[in-house]
């Protein structure tokens, strides 16, 4: 089982959608969090310790992750999906984009 963490800024739209889309994907356990202090589910060092594979939605989030939590990143793969904050929760276009961009990185 691979532990997968999806991150965005507020944990309201993109990362919770990703968590829901991949909740039943075989071979992974997933959750989501936000990088902002006022996120729905703020990122913690414990979540980072749990995660083996981390997805961020934007390059700026990858930078913020390294700046704020660099000492808690221990060899985890961090993948930037380059998905802008232009989508609603579970919007079909967002779901399709997530499936296309995330699936190649997941265990077969």
C-alpha positions in Angstrom: 0.0 0.0 0.0 1.4 3.4 -1.0 0.4 6.4 1.1 -0.5 9.3 -1.2 -1.0 13.0 -0.1 -2.7 15.6 -2.3 -2.0 19.2 -1.5 -3.4 22.5 -2.6 -3.7 25.9 -0.8 -7.0 25.8 1.0 -7.9 22.1 0.7 -11.4 23.0 -0.5 -11.5 22.2 -4.2 -8.6 20.5 -6.0 -7.0 18.3 -3.4 -10.3 17.1 -1.8 -11.4 16.3 -5.4 -8.3 14.3 -5.9 -8.7 12.5 -2.6 -12.2 11.5 -3.5 -11.4 10.5 -7.1 -8.6 8.1 -5.9 -10.1 6.9 -2.6 -10.8 3.5 -4.0 -7.8 3.2 -6.3 -6.1 -0.2 -5.7 -2.8 -0.2 -3.9 -3.0 3.3 -2.4 -4.3 5.0 0.7 -4.8 8.7 0.2 -5.7 11.9 2.0 -5.5 15.6 1.3 -4.5 18.8 3.0 -3.9 22.5 2.4 -0.7 24.5 2.7 -2.3 27.7 4.0 -2.6 28.1 7.8 -6.4 28.5 7.4 -6.9 25.5 5.1 -9.8 23.1 5.8 -7.3 20.5 6.8 -3.9 22.2 7.3 -0.7 20.2 6.4 1.2 18.8 9.4 4.5 17.2 9.8 2.6 14.0 10.8 0.9 13.9 7.4 4.2 14.4 5.7 5.7 11.5 7.7 2.8 9.3 6.6 3.0 10.2 2.9 5.3 8.3 0.5 4.1 10.2 -2.7 3.0 13.8 -2.6 1.1 15.7 -5.3 0.9 19.5 -5.4 -1.3 21.4 -7.8 1.1 24.3 -8.7 4.8 25.0 -8.7 4.4 27.8 -6.1 2.9 25.1 -3.8 5.9 22.9 -4.3 8.2 25.8 -3.3 6.0 26.7 -0.3 6.1 23.0 0.8 9.9 23.0 0.7 10.2 26.3 2.4 7.8 25.5 5.3 8.2 21.8 5.7 11.6 21.0 4.1 13.0 19.4 7.2 10.0 17.0 7.2 10.5 15.8 3.7 12.5 12.6 3.8 12.9 11.3 0.3 9.3 11.4 -0.7 8.5 12.1 -4.3 6.8 15.4 -4.8 5.0 15.7 -8.2 3.6 19.0 -9.5 0.5 18.5 -11.5 0.3 22.1 -12.9 -3.5 22.3 -12.3 -4.6 25.9 -11.8 -7.2 27.0 -9.3 -9.9 27.3 -12.0 -12.2 24.4 -11.0 -15.1 23.6 -8.6 -15.1 20.6 -6.3 -15.7 17.4 -8.4 -16.0 19.4 -11.6 -15.9 16.8 -14.4 -13.0 18.6 -16.2 -11.0 18.6 -13.0 -11.7 14.9 -12.4 -10.6 14.1 -16.0 -7.4 16.2 -15.6 -6.6 14.5 -12.3 -7.1 11.1 -13.7 -4.9 11.9 -16.7 -2.0 13.5 -14.6 -2.0 11.4 -11.4 -2.6 7.8 -12.7 0.8 7.5 -14.4 2.6 8.1 -11.1 0.6 5.6 -9.1 1.6 1.9 -8.5 0.5 -0.4 -11.3 
